[in-house]
């Protein structure tokens, strides 16, 4: 579906804006990313509607997209796989944030502290993690790392502000999303390590 829509939209742009036909593949790839992101986001909002967690879905998507854009991490081999992983990540972050609320405040504070500390270590060690299909030059790695740290700082500050004004559900969604992204980073690091080990053997 994403391929069909992206091809139709690219063809429209090529005809309408008189884009060089040789560059249409690049435009088609960009359109495919935009379309798949829109479909995934709309699907997550639909799921959140049934879970009565629309605001949580907004925080999840904004946090997930902005951090992952610079941190990299686990990538599925197909668009369908990427879609499924995104939905699972949202459900996992929703479940994690709701599970957190079941504990006494002292245990919540401990879990939040441990989760953020472990996530910070994973981000520090792993990120930015390259996609095997898209290698980064050294200067882009440094740029992505700086941007990731700035964005992480923003989300941590917002997390603190939300706790301070009593919006603990929203803050928990941010915490859970950062933990999920750290898990994806670690999964990707281990997969890359295993693949390198197989190639060396």
Helices and strands as residue ranges (DSSP letters): H 2-17, G 21-23, H 24-51, H 54-71, H 79-100, H 105-126, H 138-164, H 168-200
